[in-house]
């Protein structure tokens, strides 16, 4: 992604701004990391730096501009470095891990990116497409499918984890088996221990399944 200062708008004419654009963005990013549930509004952003909401419009055109700046700040330069000529599987695995770690810290930004309220995802979309192109895949439809698959698997799981799943609720699930009919209860009773083990592997399993699926898809 671009650095945070790329495309930064100059302060508007008038009374000198007390806070710089970079300071505001850093403060809002810290606010979201400290409290991921905090709504990202102009009012909350102003509160994070002790300013009045209207003063932020010296630096940002609107809330979307603020979201884009904060997303760049949080996700800039976190793409992992891999050895030159590494297999696409290595690059994709490294990207998924790096983005996942950061996305878990700021699920609200991820949700805004996924909803289309910011176009900052385009940078990493191009990055992933480039990984697959270097691996010899050039069909645009297949590239789009691969990018979509990797991105949704990564961001979606990050948001689920950030929601606070905690430990797998084995006891609570077993207690609910009595509410099912006999056959469904018996089937779930067999599956729950295996799901609990899969849950322990967490995102590593998601990565393995994503890459395995992509290998089959790209092979066709």
Buried (B, 14 or more C-beta within 10 A) or exposed (E): BEEBEEEBEEBEEEEEBEBBBBBBBBBBBEBBBEEBEBEBEBEBBBBBBEBEEEBBBBBBEEBEBBBBBBBBBBBBEEBEEBEEEBEBBBBBBBBBBBBBEBBBBBBBBBBBBBEEBBEBBEBBBEBBBEBBEEBEBEEEEBBEBBBEBBBEBBBBBBBBBBEEEEEBBEEEBEEEBEEEEEEEBEEBEEEBEEEBEBBEEEBEBBBEEBBEEBEEEBEE
